[in-house]
Amino acid sequence: MEEIKKEARQNYIPIVREETAKKLCEFCRDKKAKRILEIGTAIGYSGSLLLKSCDGHLTTIEKDETRANKAIENFRRLNLLGRVTLYVDDALKVLKELESQGQTYDFIFLDGAKGQYKNYYPILKNLLEKDGVLFCDNMNLLGLVKSEGKIPHKHRSMVEHLRQFIETLKEDKNMSTTFYDIDDGFSVSVKLN
Ligand SMILES: C[S@@+](CC[C@H](N)C(=O)[O-])C[C@H]1O[C@@H](n2cnc3c(N)ncnc32)[C@H](O)[C@@H]1O
């Protein structure tokens, strides 16, 4: 795992931060997850952590082919590849396919394009089983989501989307959501019915 971390750092690939990773593993372990869905594989760091935290299967989505190939290599090195289904494609497209196939998951880790969370959400809810856990990373986006100041242009639309997504989570009576101000911020939602 340390080597994957180093590889990510050297190639400027963002991976889940340390305290968030600990919590992610804790929630996955407590849930005894059997069917995990991850949006944003990168090179397989968080996916490997999740697999090591339970005995479930991981379905994971990454649009960048180079990263996806690295992820396969890393899963293989860790002897985890047999428990992985990796889709190399746009997440929204794959999510729609999984939904139409009637797939369901008891643990979802959302860590793809931050500006897309809100668009993925209705599908993710359909994919999530009752009592299933939805863990969303980077909900504070470098502190910008809570900032009252002017948002730099390159982050503006992402921040706006995340703010709307947070409101959606708060208002959703079918989900019980807790927001954590740890690292870059994350939320953990449980589907109530
Ligand atoms: C923060 S990284 C994932 C890190 C990984 N979860 C970890 O902690 O090891 C986000 C990943 O999502 C991928 N991504 C971004 N937009 C995507 C999309 N529309 N469809 C699929 N993957 C996407 C990026 O290529 C990137 O590798």
The ligand as a Gaussian input file, in Angstrom:
#p B3LYP/6-31G(d) Opt

LIG

0 1
 C       -9.721000      11.546000      -6.470000
 S       -9.356000      10.442000      -7.760000
 C       -9.797000       8.879000      -7.065000
 C       -8.864000       8.442000      -5.983000
 C       -9.127000       7.051000      -5.486000
 N      -10.495000       6.872000      -5.077000
 C       -8.218000       6.775000      -4.297000
 O       -8.470000       7.362000      -3.235000
 O       -7.272000       5.989000      -4.450000
 C      -10.687000      10.696000      -8.870000
 C      -10.644000       9.788000     -10.088000
 O      -11.887000       9.908000     -10.770000
 C      -11.637000       9.810000     -12.152000
 N      -12.758000      10.449000     -12.863000
 C      -13.022000      11.781000     -12.997000
 N      -14.123000      11.978000     -13.719000
 C      -14.593000      10.751000     -14.066000
 C      -15.703000      10.309000     -14.834000
 N      -16.537000      11.170000     -15.379000
 N      -15.870000       8.982000     -14.992000
 C      -15.009000       8.089000     -14.420000
 N      -13.933000       8.453000     -13.696000
 C      -13.722000       9.764000     -13.512000
 C      -10.327000      10.565000     -12.353000
 O       -9.687000      10.160000     -13.547000
 C       -9.567000      10.197000     -11.097000
 O       -8.668000       9.138000     -11.305000

